[in-house]
Every structure is written in structure tokens, then in C-alpha cells.
């Protein structure tokens, strides 16, 4: 005959046994939920290849990319040096942006801008129906200028500096005020404007200010240093932790 305690907890189980069983059931439920969440979670993200991450961007002022293939912004991806210039600083080299064995004098991430279809960024003829389009386009050299980067060690880690070098016969204008001549180079920063035509030469034949501005805009680009922006964002995030 069952006593009252057996009737209360059912089948002769003690209160301690029921509590223990409840703990086991809750533990199993939690484990099942963890397993479900684990299965529902996305797979681990593979490491990003640094060579697929743009370090910079050129934005055509005309809104049309001068590559002949797509409109809008032109992404600048990491590139090996076209030639290794030897090792300095006791033969020290470094890996940067996924590029191995870079020395301080190796120019990497080179992009050539010009009229030739062999350039990385092709300056297309302005198709506006004007008779001056051909001779204005002819003012741009086949290999007009080039962008490249050099390693720039700082106190904490490796960094890079971006340069623009003129390789043309008519010069490359920076920020509407600095005319680079052949062989001259200048540091580039985010927001700098690169223009492939010389306004002084244009004014000799074009008097209309509106037409002049349209031509300058067509052959101009705004540079954005994405690498520098990412570095600053990372430092800002670190400073808040």
C-alpha cells in the first residue's frame, strides 16, 4: 500500500530524485539549444586575402570611369612591384598587403593613367560632338602619369605613402594649382584632384568658361586613400576600448 509521500511524488520517487531528474532535463534542453544554435550559425569566415582589398580609389569627376568598361569609381588593388630595385637598410624586407619581400625602395601598387589602351586607367576621348575634342584628347600622353606606393615605416608598424608622378609632355595638374612636369612626383592624400590636361594650354584656344570647365571635369579624378581611412578607423576603435 502506497503511503501519502509516494502518492504525492508518484511511484515512490523521492523529492530529491525528482529535483535531480529535473536538473538533468534542463541540462539536456540547454545542450540541445546550444547544438541547434551551433548548427544554425554560419560557418567560420575564411581569412580575407589582402590582395583583394582595395587600398585606394579614383572617382572620375565626370561620373564616368575612364576604363572603358564600367561607370563610377575605380578601385585600386594591391600589386607587386614592376621591378625590384634592390634591398637597402641592411637587406631588410617586409610583407605588406600580402606582398612579400618588399624593400624600402620598391615601388608597388603602380597604376598608369593615359591615353593608350594599354594603360591601367584609360583617359577616354570626350564625346560631346565638339570639334575640339580630338586635339584636347591629343594633349594627354599615351602614358601620362602614374600612381605608386612606397613603404613608410612609422613608430608602431609599417605603413605606405602614395605618390603621383608625371610622365607626360604637357604636365599633370594637382588640386588646380600644382603642375607636375615630367619626372616630378608628389604625395597624394584623400581628396586630392588629379587633372590630365593643362588649363593654361586650353585657354589659348578655348575662351568659353563653361566649355573649359567641362573639359577639365572630364579629365579629372578625385583620389581616396582607403588604406589610410581603414588605419585611422582601427586606431579610433582601439582608443575607445
C-alpha positions as CSV (number, residue, x, y, z in Angstrom):
1,X,0.0,0.0,0.0
2,X,1.4,3.4,-1.0
3,X,1.9,6.0,1.6
4,X,1.0,9.7,1.2
5,X,4.5,10.7,0.3
6,X,4.5,8.0,-2.5
7,X,1.2,9.3,-3.8
8,X,2.4,12.9,-3.8
9,X,5.6,12.3,-5.9
10,X,4.3,9.4,-7.9
11,X,5.6,5.8,-7.9
12,X,7.7,6.1,-4.8
13,X,10.2,8.7,-6.2
14,X,11.6,10.9,-3.5
15,X,11.6,14.7,-3.8
16,X,15.4,14.7,-4.2
17,X,15.2,12.2,-7.1
18,X,12.6,14.3,-8.9
19,X,14.6,17.5,-8.5
20,X,17.7,15.7,-9.8
21,X,15.8,14.5,-12.8
22,X,14.5,18.0,-13.5
23,X,18.1,19.3,-13.4
24,X,19.1,16.6,-15.9
25,X,16.2,17.5,-18.2
26,X,17.1,21.2,-18.1
27,X,20.7,20.5,-18.8
28,X,19.8,18.3,-21.8
29,X,17.4,21.1,-23.1
30,X,20.2,23.7,-22.8
31,X,22.6,21.4,-24.6
32,X,20.0,20.8,-27.4
33,X,19.5,24.5,-27.7
34,X,23.3,25.1,-27.9
35,X,23.6,22.4,-30.6
36,X,20.7,24.0,-32.6
37,X,22.3,27.4,-32.4
38,X,25.7,25.9,-33.4
39,X,24.1,24.3,-36.4
40,X,22.2,27.4,-37.4
41,X,25.3,29.6,-37.0
42,X,27.2,30.4,-40.2
43,X,30.4,28.7,-40.9
44,X,33.6,30.3,-39.9
45,X,34.6,33.1,-42.2
46,X,37.7,32.4,-44.2
47,X,40.5,34.8,-43.9
48,X,40.3,37.7,-46.4
49,X,43.1,37.7,-49.0
50,X,44.7,41.2,-48.5
51,X,45.3,41.4,-52.3
52,X,41.5,41.5,-52.9
53,X,41.0,44.6,-50.6
54,X,41.3,47.9,-52.4
55,X,43.9,50.3,-50.9
56,X,42.6,53.3,-52.9
57,X,40.0,54.6,-55.2
58,X,39.8,57.1,-58.1
59,X,36.5,58.9,-58.6
60,X,36.0,60.4,-62.0
61,X,34.8,64.0,-61.6
62,X,32.6,63.5,-64.7
63,X,30.9,60.5,-63.0
64,X,32.1,58.2,-65.8
65,X,35.0,55.8,-65.3
66,X,37.8,56.2,-67.8
67,X,38.5,52.4,-68.1
68,X,36.1,51.9,-70.9
69,X,34.4,49.1,-69.1
70,X,32.3,50.4,-66.3
71,X,30.9,53.6,-64.8
72,X,31.7,55.0,-61.4
73,X,34.6,54.6,-59.1
74,X,37.9,52.8,-60.0
75,X,39.2,50.5,-57.3
76,X,42.9,50.2,-56.8
77,X,44.1,46.8,-55.7
78,X,47.5,45.7,-54.3
79,X,50.1,45.0,-56.9
80,X,53.6,43.5,-56.9
81,X,56.4,45.9,-57.8
82,X,57.0,46.0,-61.6
83,X,60.7,45.6,-60.8
84,X,62.7,45.0,-57.6
85,X,65.1,47.9,-57.1
86,X,67.4,46.1,-54.7
87,X,67.5,45.9,-50.9
88,X,68.6,48.7,-48.6
89,X,68.8,49.1,-44.8
90,X,71.0,46.0,-44.4
91,X,68.9,43.9,-46.7
92,X,65.7,44.2,-44.6
93,X,62.4,43.3,-46.3
94,X,58.8,43.1,-45.2
95,X,55.4,41.7,-46.2
96,X,52.7,44.3,-46.7
97,X,49.2,43.9,-48.1
98,X,50.0,40.3,-48.9
99,X,53.1,41.3,-51.0
100,X,56.2,39.6,-49.7
101,X,59.9,40.7,-49.7
102,X,59.2,44.4,-50.1
103,X,62.2,46.7,-49.6
104,X,62.1,50.4,-48.7
105,X,62.9,51.4,-52.3
106,X,60.4,49.1,-54.1
107,X,57.6,51.0,-55.8
108,X,54.5,48.8,-55.7
109,X,50.7,49.3,-56.3
110,X,51.6,51.0,-59.6
111,X,48.8,52.3,-61.8
112,X,49.4,54.1,-65.1
113,X,46.9,56.7,-66.4
114,X,47.0,57.8,-70.0
115,X,45.5,57.8,-73.5
116,X,46.9,54.4,-74.5
117,X,44.5,51.4,-74.2
118,X,47.4,49.6,-72.6
119,X,47.2,51.9,-69.6
120,X,45.6,50.6,-66.4
121,X,43.3,53.6,-66.4
122,X,42.4,54.9,-70.0
123,X,41.5,58.5,-70.5
124,X,38.7,58.3,-73.0
125,X,38.0,60.9,-75.6
126,X,35.3,63.4,-74.6
127,X,32.3,62.5,-76.8
128,X,30.5,65.8,-76.9
129,X,30.3,66.5,-80.6
130,X,32.7,69.4,-80.3
131,X,35.4,69.9,-82.9
132,X,38.0,70.5,-80.2
133,X,37.6,67.0,-78.6
134,X,40.3,65.4,-80.7
135,X,43.1,67.9,-80.1
136,X,42.2,68.2,-76.4
137,X,42.4,64.4,-76.1
138,X,45.8,64.5,-78.0
139,X,47.2,66.7,-75.2
140,X,47.1,63.6,-73.0
141,X,50.2,61.4,-73.4
142,X,49.9,57.7,-74.0
143,X,51.4,57.2,-70.5
144,X,50.5,60.5,-68.9
145,X,51.2,59.8,-65.2
146,X,51.4,57.0,-62.7
147,X,50.4,56.4,-59.1
148,X,52.5,54.2,-56.9
149,X,53.3,53.5,-53.3
150,X,56.4,53.2,-51.1
151,X,56.8,51.6,-47.7
152,X,56.9,54.2,-44.9
153,X,57.9,52.7,-41.5
154,X,56.5,54.6,-38.5
155,X,57.0,54.2,-34.8
156,X,54.5,51.4,-34.4
157,X,54.2,49.5,-37.7
158,X,54.7,49.6,-41.4
159,X,52.7,52.0,-43.5
160,X,52.8,53.3,-47.0
161,X,52.8,56.6,-48.8
162,X,51.0,57.2,-52.1
163,X,52.7,59.2,-54.9
164,X,51.7,60.7,-58.2
165,X,54.5,61.1,-60.9
166,X,54.1,62.9,-64.2
167,X,55.4,61.1,-67.3
168,X,53.8,63.4,-69.9
169,X,54.8,66.2,-72.2
170,X,52.2,68.7,-71.0
171,X,52.2,68.0,-67.3
172,X,49.7,66.8,-64.7
173,X,47.7,69.2,-62.6
174,X,47.1,68.5,-58.8
175,X,44.4,70.4,-56.9
176,X,44.0,73.0,-59.7
177,X,47.2,74.7,-58.6
178,X,50.3,72.5,-58.8
179,X,51.5,71.5,-62.3
180,X,53.8,68.5,-62.2
181,X,56.3,68.2,-65.0
182,X,57.9,65.0,-66.4
183,X,59.7,63.1,-63.6
184,X,58.3,65.2,-60.8
185,X,56.2,63.5,-58.1
186,X,54.0,64.5,-55.2
187,X,52.5,62.8,-52.2
188,X,48.8,62.1,-52.6
189,X,46.1,62.4,-49.9
190,X,42.4,61.7,-49.8
191,X,40.5,64.5,-51.6
192,X,43.4,65.4,-54.0
193,X,42.2,66.1,-57.5
194,X,44.3,64.9,-60.5
195,X,43.7,66.6,-63.9
196,X,45.3,65.3,-67.1
197,X,45.0,68.5,-69.1
198,X,46.8,71.8,-68.6
199,X,44.3,74.7,-68.2
200,X,46.8,77.2,-69.4
201,X,47.2,75.4,-72.7
202,X,43.5,75.0,-73.1
203,X,42.8,78.8,-72.6
204,X,44.9,79.6,-75.7
205,X,42.1,78.0,-77.8
206,X,39.0,77.8,-75.6
207,X,37.6,81.1,-74.4
208,X,34.2,79.8,-73.1
209,X,34.5,79.2,-69.3
210,X,31.7,76.6,-69.4
211,X,33.4,74.6,-72.1
212,X,36.7,74.9,-70.3
213,X,35.2,73.6,-67.1
214,X,33.5,70.7,-68.9
215,X,36.8,69.6,-70.4
216,X,38.7,69.8,-67.1
217,X,36.0,67.9,-65.3
218,X,36.0,65.1,-67.9
219,X,39.7,64.5,-67.5
220,X,39.9,64.9,-63.7
221,X,39.8,62.4,-60.8
222,X,39.5,62.5,-57.0
223,X,41.8,60.3,-55.1
224,X,40.7,58.4,-51.9
225,X,43.2,56.7,-49.7
226,X,41.1,53.8,-48.4
227,X,44.1,52.2,-46.6
228,X,44.7,55.3,-44.6
229,X,41.0,55.6,-43.7
230,X,41.0,52.0,-42.5
231,X,44.0,52.6,-40.4
232,X,42.5,55.7,-38.8
233,X,39.3,53.8,-38.1
234,X,41.1,50.9,-36.5
235,X,43.1,53.3,-34.2
236,X,39.9,55.2,-33.3
237,X,38.1,51.9,-32.4
238,X,41.1,50.8,-30.3
239,X,41.3,54.1,-28.4
240,X,37.7,53.6,-27.2
241,X,38.4,50.2,-25.7
